[in-house]
Amino acid sequence: MNIIRKLLFPFSLIYGGITLFRNYLYNTGILSSKTYNLPVICVGNLSTGGTGKTPMIELLAALLKQDYKVAILSRGYKRKTKGFKEVLPNSFVEEVGDEPLQFKRKYPEITVAVCENRQNGIEKLKPEADVILLDDAFQHRKVKASFNILLTPYNDLYSNDFMLPTGNLREPKSGAKRADVIVVTKCPEVVTNSAMQQVKKSLNAQPNQNVFFSKIGYDSDIKNGSTQQPLSYLQKKDFALVTGIANNKPLVDYLKLKGLNFTELAFKDHHNFSATELEVLKQHSLIVTTEKDFMRLQSLSNSLELFYLPIKTEILNEEEAFCQIVMTHVTNFQQPTLQ
């Protein structure tokens, strides 16, 4: 934590107090949260930055789509449009955002939409869905999800963090009590049982909350639309790794572990590449990027070799139990008293 963030600690107390009071108003029913007559599963976090929400949504979509009509609702971060908009395979990033477009192209049979007003979005999706997945809506208290999955990175647990602007928490740690399941993401390849118990102790989960651990799983192939190459294709090649994500360190470490040498070009999360930046990138003959960034960089495919490395969430402990909890919730869902 740098000195400036430490000096801003009084503002963290103010911000924490405001969000704590807001949660109190919702928890006591003074402010109302709308419930729905179908399962609404929310994936979110307490902190800013990347916690692995996108691959978690994809894991849930893959799990549920065989038996249910699934819809995904996102706000469409950094899109240049407003209101409700259904995402199509040929939509533009500027219209719908990078992650929703990624969802739609990966699962074209699933309805994907963006709407900054989650209540309106859910109402429009209800006729098309048996279950709705909410991307990054844990703090959106106007909607009461029927099931909440809270994510926290292994090396940046919310229990060790502070409120903004001193730390990265969007709301006080007590907000974690709303979660039905807590998933510790971005774990090392091997996490001992002792380490898991220490993390669980730090999180201080409620008796009714299940805690799972997950890691980033990397595909064995790099892809470009319908074409793909084995990761070994990059051996002895000069390429640039271009990323616009919150934390690219796991990806960088993974590629280095594979013995690959590359130029690292890191941009901020959800970076909108300017025309000048795209021209600079064209100086490289081969670029590898993330699946999310691929949505923004596809125009480069006409000028150079452009690939992305797909990732997925892999549950390290009791994967079957995790899947069963989610499936049981959807299968046994009972309609609440609507508000």
Phi and psi restraints in degrees (value plus and minus 20) as a CYANA .aco file:
   2 ASN   PHI    -100.3   -60.3
   2 ASN   PSI     148.8   188.8
   3 ILE   PHI     -84.5   -44.5
   3 ILE   PSI     -55.1   -15.1
   4 ILE   PHI     -83.6   -43.6
   4 ILE   PSI     -63.0   -23.0
   5 ARG   PHI     -83.9   -43.9
   5 ARG   PSI     -56.6   -16.6
   6 LYS   PHI     -84.3   -44.3
   6 LYS   PSI     -59.8   -19.8
   7 LEU   PHI     -87.4   -47.4
   7 LEU   PSI     -42.1    -2.1
   8 LEU   PHI    -108.1   -68.1
   8 LEU   PSI     -12.5    27.5
   9 PHE   PHI     -75.7   -35.7
   9 PHE   PSI     -59.5   -19.5
  10 PRO   PHI     -77.7   -37.7
  10 PRO   PSI     -55.2   -15.2
  11 PHE   PHI     -89.6   -49.6
  11 PHE   PSI     -50.3   -10.3
  12 SER   PHI     -83.8   -43.8
  12 SER   PSI     -59.6   -19.6
  13 LEU   PHI     -83.9   -43.9
  13 LEU   PSI     -60.2   -20.2
  14 ILE   PHI     -86.3   -46.3
  14 ILE   PSI     -68.2   -28.2
  15 TYR   PHI     -83.1   -43.1
  15 TYR   PSI     -61.4   -21.4
  16 GLY   PHI     -83.1   -43.1
  16 GLY   PSI     -59.7   -19.7
  17 GLY   PHI     -84.8   -44.8
  17 GLY   PSI     -60.0   -20.0
  18 ILE   PHI     -84.6   -44.6
  18 ILE   PSI     -68.0   -28.0
  19 THR   PHI     -89.4   -49.4
  19 THR   PSI     -53.0   -13.0
  20 LEU   PHI     -84.6   -44.6
  20 LEU   PSI     -62.1   -22.1
  21 PHE   PHI     -85.9   -45.9
  21 PHE   PSI     -59.7   -19.7
  22 ARG   PHI     -80.8   -40.8
  22 ARG   PSI     -65.1   -25.1
  23 ASN   PHI     -82.8   -42.8
  23 ASN   PSI     -57.6   -17.6
  24 TYR   PHI     -80.6   -40.6
  24 TYR   PSI     -61.4   -21.4
  25 LEU   PHI     -83.1   -43.1
  25 LEU   PSI     -59.2   -19.2
  26 TYR   PHI     -94.8   -54.8
  26 TYR   PSI     -61.5   -21.5
  27 ASN   PHI     -83.4   -43.4
  27 ASN   PSI     -52.1   -12.1
  28 THR   PHI    -113.3   -73.3
  28 THR   PSI     -22.6    17.4
  29 GLY   PHI      64.6   104.6
  29 GLY   PSI     -16.7    23.3
  30 ILE   PHI     -84.4   -44.4
  30 ILE   PSI     -61.6   -21.6
  31 LEU   PHI    -123.4   -83.4
  31 LEU   PSI     117.5   157.5
  32 SER   PHI    -115.5   -75.5
  32 SER   PSI     123.6   163.6
  33 SER   PHI    -130.9   -90.9
  33 SER   PSI     114.4   154.4
  34 LYS   PHI    -105.7   -65.7
  34 LYS   PSI     113.5   153.5
  35 THR   PHI    -125.9   -85.9
  35 THR   PSI     144.8   184.8
  36 TYR   PHI    -154.0  -114.0
  36 TYR   PSI     140.7   180.7
  37 ASN   PHI    -112.9   -72.9
  37 ASN   PSI       7.1    47.1
  38 LEU   PHI    -168.8  -128.8
  38 LEU   PSI     139.4   179.4
  39 PRO   PHI     -83.4   -43.4
  39 PRO   PSI     110.8   150.8
  40 VAL   PHI    -144.6  -104.6
  40 VAL   PSI      90.7   130.7
  41 ILE   PHI    -123.7   -83.7
  41 ILE   PSI     100.3   140.3
  42 CYS   PHI    -121.2   -81.2
  42 CYS   PSI     112.5   152.5
  43 VAL   PHI    -134.8   -94.8
  43 VAL   PSI     102.8   142.8
  44 GLY   PHI    -178.3  -138.3
  44 GLY   PSI    -186.5  -146.5
  45 ASN   PHI    -171.6  -131.6
  45 ASN   PSI     151.7   191.7
  46 LEU   PHI    -113.8   -73.8
  46 LEU   PSI     -40.3    -0.3
  47 SER   PHI    -131.4   -91.4
  47 SER   PSI     143.8   183.8
  48 THR   PHI     -98.1   -58.1
  48 THR   PSI     148.5   188.5
  49 GLY   PHI      69.9   109.9
  49 GLY   PSI     154.7   194.7
  50 GLY   PHI     -99.1   -59.1
  50 GLY   PSI     102.6   142.6
  51 THR   PHI    -137.8   -97.8
  51 THR   PSI     -22.3    17.7
  52 GLY   PHI      80.3   120.3
  52 GLY   PSI       8.0    48.0
  53 LYS   PHI     -85.2   -45.2
  53 LYS   PSI     -61.6   -21.6
  54 THR   PHI     -81.1   -41.1
  54 THR   PSI     -72.8   -32.8
  55 PRO   PHI     -84.8   -44.8
  55 PRO   PSI     -46.1    -6.1
  56 MET   PHI     -89.3   -49.3
  56 MET   PSI     -63.1   -23.1
  57 ILE   PHI     -78.9   -38.9
  57 ILE   PSI     -61.7   -21.7
  58 GLU   PHI     -86.7   -46.7
  58 GLU   PSI     -57.5   -17.5
  59 LEU   PHI     -81.2   -41.2
  59 LEU   PSI     -65.7   -25.7
  60 LEU   PHI     -85.2   -45.2
  60 LEU   PSI     -60.7   -20.7
  61 ALA   PHI     -82.0   -42.0
  61 ALA   PSI     -64.8   -24.8
  62 ALA   PHI     -84.5   -44.5
  62 ALA   PSI     -55.7   -15.7
  63 LEU   PHI     -88.9   -48.9
  63 LEU   PSI     -61.5   -21.5
  64 LEU   PHI    -112.8   -72.8
  64 LEU   PSI     -43.8    -3.8
  65 LYS   PHI     -88.5   -48.5
  65 LYS   PSI     -37.3     2.7
  66 GLN   PHI     -91.2   -51.2
  66 GLN   PSI     -49.0    -9.0
  67 ASP   PHI    -136.6   -96.6
  67 ASP   PSI     -33.8     6.2
  68 TYR   PHI    -157.6  -117.6
  68 TYR   PSI     135.9   175.9
  69 LYS   PHI    -100.7   -60.7
  69 LYS   PSI      92.9   132.9
  70 VAL   PHI    -123.3   -83.3
  70 VAL   PSI     118.5   158.5
  71 ALA   PHI    -145.6  -105.6
  71 ALA   PSI     125.0   165.0
  72 ILE   PHI    -136.5   -96.5
  72 ILE   PSI     111.4   151.4
  73 LEU   PHI    -140.9  -100.9
  73 LEU   PSI     105.3   145.3
  74 SER   PHI    -149.0  -109.0
  74 SER   PSI     141.5   181.5
  75 ARG   PHI     -99.4   -59.4
  75 ARG   PSI     -38.7     1.3
  76 GLY   PHI      54.7    94.7
  76 GLY   PSI      39.8    79.8
  77 TYR   PHI     -75.1   -35.1
  77 TYR   PSI     111.5   151.5
  78 LYS   PHI      49.5    89.5
  78 LYS   PSI      -6.5    33.5
  79 ARG   PHI     -92.4   -52.4
  79 ARG   PSI     140.4   180.4
  80 LYS   PHI    -123.1   -83.1
  80 LYS   PSI      -5.2    34.8
  81 THR   PHI    -134.9   -94.9
  81 THR   PSI     150.5   190.5
  82 LYS   PHI    -148.7  -108.7
  82 LYS   PSI     140.3   180.3
  83 GLY   PHI      58.9    98.9
  83 GLY   PSI    -188.5  -148.5
  84 PHE   PHI     -98.5   -58.5
  84 PHE   PSI     115.0   155.0
  85 LYS   PHI    -169.9  -129.9
  85 LYS   PSI     104.4   144.4
  86 GLU   PHI     -95.7   -55.7
  86 GLU   PSI     121.4   161.4
  87 VAL   PHI    -111.7   -71.7
  87 VAL   PSI     109.4   149.4
  88 LEU   PHI    -133.2   -93.2
  88 LEU   PSI     139.1   179.1
  89 PRO   PHI     -78.1   -38.1
  89 PRO   PSI     -48.4    -8.4
  90 ASN   PHI    -119.9   -79.9
  90 ASN   PSI      -5.3    34.7
  91 SER   PHI     -85.7   -45.7
  91 SER   PSI     140.1   180.1
  92 PHE   PHI    -120.3   -80.3
  92 PHE   PSI     128.4   168.4
  93 VAL   PHI     -75.8   -35.8
  93 VAL   PSI     -60.2   -20.2
  94 GLU   PHI     -81.5   -41.5
  94 GLU   PSI     -46.7    -6.7
  95 GLU   PHI    -103.9   -63.9
  95 GLU   PSI     -56.0   -16.0
  96 VAL   PHI    -149.0  -109.0
  96 VAL   PSI     -31.8     8.2
  97 GLY   PHI      73.4   113.4
  97 GLY   PSI     140.0   180.0
  98 ASP   PHI     -94.2   -54.2
  98 ASP   PSI     -66.3   -26.3
  99 GLU   PHI     -87.4   -47.4
  99 GLU   PSI     -64.1   -24.1
 100 PRO   PHI     -79.3   -39.3
 100 PRO   PSI     -58.3   -18.3
 101 LEU   PHI     -85.6   -45.6
 101 LEU   PSI     -57.9   -17.9
 102 GLN   PHI     -80.8   -40.8
 102 GLN   PSI     -65.5   -25.5
 103 PHE   PHI     -76.8   -36.8
 103 PHE   PSI     -67.5   -27.5
 104 LYS   PHI     -86.4   -46.4
 104 LYS   PSI     -60.9   -20.9
 105 ARG   PHI     -92.7   -52.7
 105 ARG   PSI     -48.8    -8.8
 106 LYS   PHI     -97.4   -57.4
 106 LYS   PSI     -57.4   -17.4
 107 TYR   PHI    -148.2  -108.2
 107 TYR   PSI      54.8    94.8
 108 PRO   PHI     -82.4   -42.4
 108 PRO   PSI     -40.7    -0.7
 109 GLU   PHI     -98.9   -58.9
 109 GLU   PSI     -30.8     9.2
 110 ILE   PHI    -114.4   -74.4
 110 ILE   PSI     120.2   160.2
 111 THR   PHI     -96.7   -56.7
 111 THR   PSI     106.1   146.1
 112 VAL   PHI    -144.6  -104.6
 112 VAL   PSI     115.7   155.7
 113 ALA   PHI    -163.5  -123.5
 113 ALA   PSI     140.4   180.4
 114 VAL   PHI    -143.0  -103.0
 114 VAL   PSI     122.3   162.3
 115 CYS   PHI    -187.3  -147.3
 115 CYS   PSI     106.1   146.1
 116 GLU   PHI     -91.2   -51.2
 116 GLU   PSI     -44.1    -4.1
 117 ASN   PHI    -115.6   -75.6
 117 ASN   PSI      81.1   121.1
 118 ARG   PHI     -83.9   -43.9
 118 ARG   PSI     -52.7   -12.7
 119 GLN   PHI     -81.5   -41.5
 119 GLN   PSI     -68.2   -28.2
 120 ASN   PHI     -82.0   -42.0
 120 ASN   PSI     -61.9   -21.9
 121 GLY   PHI     -81.6   -41.6
 121 GLY   PSI     -64.9   -24.9
 122 ILE   PHI     -83.7   -43.7
 122 ILE   PSI     -62.5   -22.5
 123 GLU   PHI     -78.8   -38.8
 123 GLU   PSI     -60.1   -20.1
 124 LYS   PHI     -94.0   -54.0
 124 LYS   PSI     -47.2    -7.2
 125 LEU   PHI    -107.7   -67.7
 125 LEU   PSI     -41.2    -1.2
 126 LYS   PHI     -71.0   -31.0
 126 LYS   PSI     -64.4   -24.4
 127 PRO   PHI     -85.2   -45.2
 127 PRO   PSI     -38.6     1.4
 128 GLU   PHI    -121.8   -81.8
 128 GLU   PSI     -19.5    20.5
 129 ALA   PHI    -157.5  -117.5
 129 ALA   PSI     130.5   170.5
 130 ASP   PHI    -115.3   -75.3
 130 ASP   PSI     -47.0    -7.0
 131 VAL   PHI    -169.4  -129.4
 131 VAL   PSI     120.7   160.7
 132 ILE   PHI    -137.3   -97.3
 132 ILE   PSI     111.9   151.9
 133 LEU   PHI    -120.5   -80.5
 133 LEU   PSI     103.1   143.1
 134 LEU   PHI    -118.4   -78.4
 134 LEU   PSI     101.8   141.8
 135 ASP   PHI    -112.6   -72.6
 135 ASP   PSI      99.9   139.9
 136 ASP   PHI      37.4    77.4
 136 ASP   PSI      41.6    81.6
 137 ALA   PHI    -152.7  -112.7
 137 ALA   PSI       2.6    42.6
 138 PHE   PHI     -84.0   -44.0
 138 PHE   PSI     -53.3   -13.3
 139 GLN   PHI    -110.0   -70.0
 139 GLN   PSI     -19.8    20.2
 140 HIS   PHI    -106.2   -66.2
 140 HIS   PSI      60.2   100.2
 141 ARG   PHI     -94.5   -54.5
 141 ARG   PSI     -30.4     9.6
 142 LYS   PHI     -86.8   -46.8
 142 LYS   PSI     -39.4     0.6
 143 VAL   PHI    -130.0   -90.0
 143 VAL   PSI     111.3   151.3
 144 LYS   PHI    -122.4   -82.4
 144 LYS   PSI      79.1   119.1
 145 ALA   PHI     -84.4   -44.4
 145 ALA   PSI     129.9   169.9
 146 SER   PHI     -98.9   -58.9
 146 SER   PSI     -36.4     3.6
 147 PHE   PHI    -173.3  -133.3
 147 PHE   PSI     109.2   149.2
 148 ASN   PHI    -137.0   -97.0
 148 ASN   PSI     107.2   147.2
 149 ILE   PHI    -131.9   -91.9
 149 ILE   PSI      97.5   137.5
 150 LEU   PHI    -124.1   -84.1
 150 LEU   PSI     108.7   148.7
 151 LEU   PHI    -127.5   -87.5
 151 LEU   PSI     123.7   163.7
 152 THR   PHI    -169.0  -129.0
 152 THR   PSI     109.7   149.7
 153 PRO   PHI     -89.5   -49.5
 153 PRO   PSI     126.1   166.1
 154 TYR   PHI     -77.2   -37.2
 154 TYR   PSI     -61.2   -21.2
 155 ASN   PHI    -115.0   -75.0
 155 ASN   PSI     -11.3    28.7
 156 ASP   PHI    -170.6  -130.6
 156 ASP   PSI      37.4    77.4
 157 LEU   PHI     -83.4   -43.4
 157 LEU   PSI     121.5   161.5
 158 TYR   PHI     -82.5   -42.5
 158 TYR   PSI     -45.7    -5.7
 159 SER   PHI     -88.6   -48.6
 159 SER   PSI     -37.4     2.6
 160 ASN   PHI    -124.1   -84.1
 160 ASN   PSI     -12.5    27.5
 161 ASP   PHI    -125.4   -85.4
 161 ASP   PSI     152.8   192.8
 162 PHE   PHI    -143.7  -103.7
 162 PHE   PSI     143.8   183.8
 163 MET   PHI     -86.5   -46.5
 163 MET   PSI     131.5   171.5
 164 LEU   PHI     -78.5   -38.5
 164 LEU   PSI     126.3   166.3
 165 PRO   PHI    -111.5   -71.5
 165 PRO   PSI     -21.7    18.3
 166 THR   PHI     -88.1   -48.1
 166 THR   PSI     -64.5   -24.5
 167 GLY   PHI    -134.9   -94.9
 167 GLY   PSI    -169.4  -129.4
 168 ASN   PHI    -141.9  -101.9
 168 ASN   PSI     -10.7    29.3
 169 LEU   PHI     -95.5   -55.5
 169 LEU   PSI     113.8   153.8
 170 ARG   PHI    -101.3   -61.3
 170 ARG   PSI     -46.3    -6.3
 171 GLU   PHI    -170.4  -130.4
 171 GLU   PSI     144.3   184.3
 172 PRO   PHI     -79.9   -39.9
 172 PRO   PSI     136.5   176.5
 173 LYS   PHI     -79.5   -39.5
 173 LYS   PSI     -45.4    -5.4
 174 SER   PHI     -81.7   -41.7
 174 SER   PSI     -39.7     0.3
 175 GLY   PHI     -81.8   -41.8
 175 GLY   PSI     -41.0    -1.0
 176 ALA   PHI     -82.7   -42.7
 176 ALA   PSI     -39.0     1.0
 177 LYS   PHI     -84.3   -44.3
 177 LYS   PSI     -39.4     0.6
 178 ARG   PHI     -95.8   -55.8
 178 ARG   PSI     -33.8     6.2
 179 ALA   PHI     -95.7   -55.7
 179 ALA   PSI     122.6   162.6
 180 ASP   PHI    -108.3   -68.3
 180 ASP   PSI     -55.0   -15.0
 181 VAL   PHI    -154.7  -114.7
 181 VAL   PSI     119.1   159.1
 182 ILE   PHI    -134.4   -94.4
 182 ILE   PSI     108.2   148.2
 183 VAL   PHI    -136.9   -96.9
 183 VAL   PSI     100.8   140.8
 184 VAL   PHI    -105.4   -65.4
 184 VAL   PSI      93.6   133.6
 185 THR   PHI    -120.8   -80.8
 185 THR   PSI     149.6   189.6
 186 LYS   PHI      36.1    76.1
 186 LYS   PSI      20.5    60.5
 187 CYS   PHI     -94.1   -54.1
 187 CYS   PSI     140.3   180.3
 188 PRO   PHI     -82.8   -42.8
 188 PRO   PSI     149.0   189.0
 189 GLU   PHI     -76.9   -36.9
 189 GLU   PSI     -59.4   -19.4
 190 VAL   PHI    -145.0  -105.0
 190 VAL   PSI     105.8   145.8
 191 VAL   PHI    -143.5  -103.5
 191 VAL   PSI      98.9   138.9
 192 THR   PHI     -89.0   -49.0
 192 THR   PSI     138.6   178.6
 193 ASN   PHI     -81.2   -41.2
 193 ASN   PSI     -56.3   -16.3
 194 SER   PHI     -82.2   -42.2
 194 SER   PSI     -62.9   -22.9
 195 ALA   PHI     -84.7   -44.7
 195 ALA   PSI     -59.8   -19.8
 196 MET   PHI     -81.2   -41.2
 196 MET   PSI     -61.6   -21.6
 197 GLN   PHI     -85.8   -45.8
 197 GLN   PSI     -56.5   -16.5
 198 GLN   PHI     -85.2   -45.2
 198 GLN   PSI     -61.4   -21.4
 199 VAL   PHI     -85.2   -45.2
 199 VAL   PSI     -64.1   -24.1
 200 LYS   PHI     -79.4   -39.4
 200 LYS   PSI     -59.6   -19.6
 201 LYS   PHI     -84.2   -44.2
 201 LYS   PSI     -60.5   -20.5
 202 SER   PHI     -84.9   -44.9
 202 SER   PSI     -60.0   -20.0
 203 LEU   PHI     -92.6   -52.6
 203 LEU   PSI     -45.6    -5.6
 204 ASN   PHI      33.2    73.2
 204 ASN   PSI      30.2    70.2
 205 ALA   PHI     -83.7   -43.7
 205 ALA   PSI     131.7   171.7
 206 GLN   PHI     -92.6   -52.6
 206 GLN   PSI     136.8   176.8
 207 PRO   PHI     -76.5   -36.5
 207 PRO   PSI     -49.4    -9.4
 208 ASN   PHI    -107.7   -67.7
 208 ASN   PSI     -20.4    19.6
 209 GLN   PHI    -120.3   -80.3
 209 GLN   PSI     107.8   147.8
 210 ASN   PHI    -108.5   -68.5
 210 ASN   PSI     117.0   157.0
 211 VAL   PHI    -134.5   -94.5
 211 VAL   PSI     105.7   145.7
 212 PHE   PHI    -141.1  -101.1
 212 PHE   PSI     141.3   181.3
 213 PHE   PHI    -142.2  -102.2
 213 PHE   PSI     119.8   159.8
 214 SER   PHI    -159.7  -119.7
 214 SER   PSI     141.7   181.7
 215 LYS   PHI    -152.3  -112.3
 215 LYS   PSI     146.9   186.9
 216 ILE   PHI    -102.3   -62.3
 216 ILE   PSI     104.4   144.4
 217 GLY   PHI    -123.6   -83.6
 217 GLY   PSI     108.6   148.6
 218 TYR   PHI    -121.3   -81.3
 218 TYR   PSI     122.1   162.1
 219 ASP   PHI     -88.3   -48.3
 219 ASP   PSI     136.5   176.5
 220 SER   PHI    -104.9   -64.9
 220 SER   PSI     -27.1    12.9
 221 ASP   PHI    -144.5  -104.5
 221 ASP   PSI     129.1   169.1
 222 ILE   PHI    -115.4   -75.4
 222 ILE   PSI     127.3   167.3
 223 LYS   PHI    -150.9  -110.9
 223 LYS   PSI     138.2   178.2
 224 ASN   PHI    -166.7  -126.7
 224 ASN   PSI      68.9   108.9
 225 GLY   PHI      45.3    85.3
 225 GLY   PSI    -138.8   -98.8
 226 SER   PHI    -107.3   -67.3
 226 SER   PSI     -27.8    12.2
 227 THR   PHI    -123.5   -83.5
 227 THR   PSI     135.6   175.6
 228 GLN   PHI    -172.6  -132.6
 228 GLN   PSI     140.5   180.5
 229 GLN   PHI    -159.3  -119.3
 229 GLN   PSI     129.5   169.5
 230 PRO   PHI     -84.9   -44.9
 230 PRO   PSI     132.0   172.0
 231 LEU   PHI     -76.9   -36.9
 231 LEU   PSI     -48.4    -8.4
 232 SER   PHI     -83.4   -43.4
 232 SER   PSI     -34.9     5.1
 233 TYR   PHI     -78.5   -38.5
 233 TYR   PSI     -45.5    -5.5
 234 LEU   PHI    -104.3   -64.3
 234 LEU   PSI     -29.2    10.8
 235 GLN   PHI     -80.0   -40.0
 235 GLN   PSI     113.7   153.7
 236 LYS   PHI      41.8    81.8
 236 LYS   PSI       1.6    41.6
 237 LYS   PHI    -131.9   -91.9
 237 LYS   PSI     127.2   167.2
 238 ASP   PHI    -108.6   -68.6
 238 ASP   PSI      98.1   138.1
 239 PHE   PHI    -162.6  -122.6
 239 PHE   PSI     143.4   183.4
 240 ALA   PHI    -129.2   -89.2
 240 ALA   PSI     116.0   156.0
 241 LEU   PHI    -117.9   -77.9
 241 LEU   PSI      91.7   131.7
 242 VAL   PHI    -128.7   -88.7
 242 VAL   PSI     101.4   141.4
 243 THR   PHI    -153.0  -113.0
 243 THR   PSI     122.1   162.1
 244 GLY   PHI    -151.2  -111.2
 244 GLY   PSI      39.7    79.7
 245 ILE   PHI    -146.1  -106.1
 245 ILE   PSI     146.8   186.8
 246 ALA   PHI     -84.1   -44.1
 246 ALA   PSI     -57.6   -17.6
 247 ASN   PHI    -166.9  -126.9
 247 ASN   PSI      87.3   127.3
 248 ASN   PHI    -115.3   -75.3
 248 ASN   PSI     -17.1    22.9
 249 LYS   PHI     -78.9   -38.9
 249 LYS   PSI     -64.7   -24.7
 250 PRO   PHI     -78.6   -38.6
 250 PRO   PSI     -60.1   -20.1
 251 LEU   PHI     -87.4   -47.4
 251 LEU   PSI     -64.6   -24.6
 252 VAL   PHI     -79.3   -39.3
 252 VAL   PSI     -66.6   -26.6
 253 ASP   PHI     -82.1   -42.1
 253 ASP   PSI     -59.8   -19.8
 254 TYR   PHI     -84.8   -44.8
 254 TYR   PSI     -65.2   -25.2
 255 LEU   PHI     -87.3   -47.3
 255 LEU   PSI     -55.9   -15.9
 256 LYS   PHI     -87.4   -47.4
 256 LYS   PSI     -57.5   -17.5
 257 LEU   PHI     -81.5   -41.5
 257 LEU   PSI     -49.9    -9.9
 258 LYS   PHI    -100.9   -60.9
 258 LYS   PSI     -17.4    22.6
 259 GLY   PHI      59.1    99.1
 259 GLY   PSI       1.5    41.5
 260 LEU   PHI    -113.5   -73.5
 260 LEU   PSI     123.1   163.1
 261 ASN   PHI    -131.4   -91.4
 261 ASN   PSI     111.3   151.3
 262 PHE   PHI    -175.8  -135.8
 262 PHE   PSI     143.1   183.1
 263 THR   PHI    -113.1   -73.1
 263 THR   PSI     107.7   147.7
 264 GLU   PHI    -116.9   -76.9
 264 GLU   PSI     103.5   143.5
 265 LEU   PHI    -143.4  -103.4
 265 LEU   PSI      81.4   121.4
 266 ALA   PHI    -125.3   -85.3
 266 ALA   PSI     112.8   152.8
 267 PHE   PHI    -141.2  -101.2
 267 PHE   PSI     149.8   189.8
 268 LYS   PHI     -89.1   -49.1
 268 LYS   PSI     144.4   184.4
 269 ASP   PHI     -81.3   -41.3
 269 ASP   PSI     117.5   157.5
 270 HIS   PHI      38.4    78.4
 270 HIS   PSI      15.5    55.5
 271 HIS   PHI     -85.0   -45.0
 271 HIS   PSI     110.8   150.8
 272 ASN   PHI    -109.2   -69.2
 272 ASN   PSI      90.1   130.1
 273 PHE   PHI     -94.0   -54.0
 273 PHE   PSI     106.4   146.4
 274 SER   PHI     -98.4   -58.4
 274 SER   PSI     145.6   185.6
 275 ALA   PHI     -80.6   -40.6
 275 ALA   PSI     -57.5   -17.5
 276 THR   PHI     -85.5   -45.5
 276 THR   PSI     -62.8   -22.8
 277 GLU   PHI     -85.1   -45.1
 277 GLU   PSI     -58.0   -18.0
 278 LEU   PHI     -84.3   -44.3
 278 LEU   PSI     -57.5   -17.5
 279 GLU   PHI     -84.6   -44.6
 279 GLU   PSI     -59.0   -19.0
 280 VAL   PHI     -85.0   -45.0
 280 VAL   PSI     -61.2   -21.2
 281 LEU   PHI     -84.7   -44.7
 281 LEU   PSI     -47.3    -7.3
 282 LYS   PHI     -86.7   -46.7
 282 LYS   PSI     -31.8     8.2
 283 GLN   PHI     -91.0   -51.0
 283 GLN   PSI     -35.1     4.9
 284 HIS   PHI    -113.0   -73.0
 284 HIS   PSI     121.7   161.7
 285 SER   PHI    -106.9   -66.9
 285 SER   PSI     -38.9     1.1
 286 LEU   PHI    -164.1  -124.1
 286 LEU   PSI     106.7   146.7
 287 ILE   PHI    -146.7  -106.7
 287 ILE   PSI     116.2   156.2
 288 VAL   PHI    -134.6   -94.6
 288 VAL   PSI     117.0   157.0
 289 THR   PHI    -162.1  -122.1
 289 THR   PSI    -196.1  -156.1
 290 THR   PHI    -107.2   -67.2
 290 THR   PSI     143.6   183.6
 291 GLU   PHI     -82.7   -42.7
 291 GLU   PSI     -57.6   -17.6
 292 LYS   PHI     -84.5   -44.5
 292 LYS   PSI     -66.1   -26.1
 293 ASP   PHI     -89.8   -49.8
 293 ASP   PSI     -46.6    -6.6
 294 PHE   PHI     -77.9   -37.9
 294 PHE   PSI     -53.9   -13.9
 295 MET   PHI     -81.6   -41.6
 295 MET   PSI     -48.8    -8.8
 296 ARG   PHI    -113.6   -73.6
 296 ARG   PSI     -37.0     3.0
 297 LEU   PHI    -130.6   -90.6
 297 LEU   PSI     -12.3    27.7
 298 GLN   PHI     -79.2   -39.2
 298 GLN   PSI     -48.0    -8.0
 299 SER   PHI     -81.5   -41.5
 299 SER   PSI     -41.3    -1.3
 300 LEU   PHI     -93.0   -53.0
 300 LEU   PSI     -34.2     5.8
 301 SER   PHI     -80.9   -40.9
 301 SER   PSI     -43.5    -3.5
 302 ASN   PHI     -98.3   -58.3
 302 ASN   PSI     -34.3     5.7
 303 SER   PHI    -134.5   -94.5
 303 SER   PSI     -40.1    -0.1
 304 LEU   PHI    -177.6  -137.6
 304 LEU   PSI     155.8   195.8
 305 GLU   PHI    -100.6   -60.6
 305 GLU   PSI     103.8   143.8
 306 LEU   PHI    -148.1  -108.1
 306 LEU   PSI     102.6   142.6
 307 PHE   PHI    -150.8  -110.8
 307 PHE   PSI     137.6   177.6
 308 TYR   PHI    -146.2  -106.2
 308 TYR   PSI     134.3   174.3
 309 LEU   PHI    -127.1   -87.1
 309 LEU   PSI      88.1   128.1
 310 PRO   PHI     -85.0   -45.0
 310 PRO   PSI     128.9   168.9
 311 ILE   PHI    -148.5  -108.5
 311 ILE   PSI     145.8   185.8
 312 LYS   PHI    -171.8  -131.8
 312 LYS   PSI     140.8   180.8
 313 THR   PHI    -106.5   -66.5
 313 THR   PSI     109.8   149.8
 314 GLU   PHI    -140.1  -100.1
 314 GLU   PSI      98.8   138.8
 315 ILE   PHI     -94.1   -54.1
 315 ILE   PSI     107.0   147.0
 316 LEU   PHI    -104.7   -64.7
 316 LEU   PSI     -53.9   -13.9
 317 ASN   PHI    -142.0  -102.0
 317 ASN   PSI     107.2   147.2
 318 GLU   PHI      35.0    75.0
 318 GLU   PSI      34.2    74.2
 319 GLU   PHI     -79.7   -39.7
 319 GLU   PSI     -61.7   -21.7
 320 GLU   PHI     -81.5   -41.5
 320 GLU   PSI     -58.2   -18.2
 321 ALA   PHI     -85.0   -45.0
 321 ALA   PSI     -61.2   -21.2
 322 PHE   PHI     -80.3   -40.3
 322 PHE   PSI     -70.0   -30.0
 323 CYS   PHI     -82.3   -42.3
 323 CYS   PSI     -58.8   -18.8
 324 GLN   PHI     -86.5   -46.5
 324 GLN   PSI     -58.5   -18.5
 325 ILE   PHI     -81.4   -41.4
 325 ILE   PSI     -64.7   -24.7
 326 VAL   PHI     -85.8   -45.8
 326 VAL   PSI     -68.0   -28.0
 327 MET   PHI     -83.4   -43.4
 327 MET   PSI     -59.8   -19.8
 328 THR   PHI     -83.3   -43.3
 328 THR   PSI     -60.5   -20.5
 329 HIS   PHI     -80.2   -40.2
 329 HIS   PSI     -66.5   -26.5
 330 VAL   PHI     -88.4   -48.4
 330 VAL   PSI     -64.7   -24.7
 331 THR   PHI     -85.2   -45.2
 331 THR   PSI     -60.4   -20.4
 332 ASN   PHI    -117.3   -77.3
 332 ASN   PSI      -6.7    33.3
 333 PHE   PHI     -77.5   -37.5
 333 PHE   PSI     111.7   151.7
 334 GLN   PHI    -135.2   -95.2
 334 GLN   PSI     114.2   154.2
 335 GLN   PHI     -83.3   -43.3
 335 GLN   PSI     109.1   149.1
 336 PRO   PHI     -99.0   -59.0
 336 PRO   PSI     152.2   192.2
 337 THR   PHI     -93.1   -53.1
 337 THR   PSI      89.6   129.6
 338 LEU   PHI     -87.8   -47.8
 338 LEU   PSI     124.5   164.5
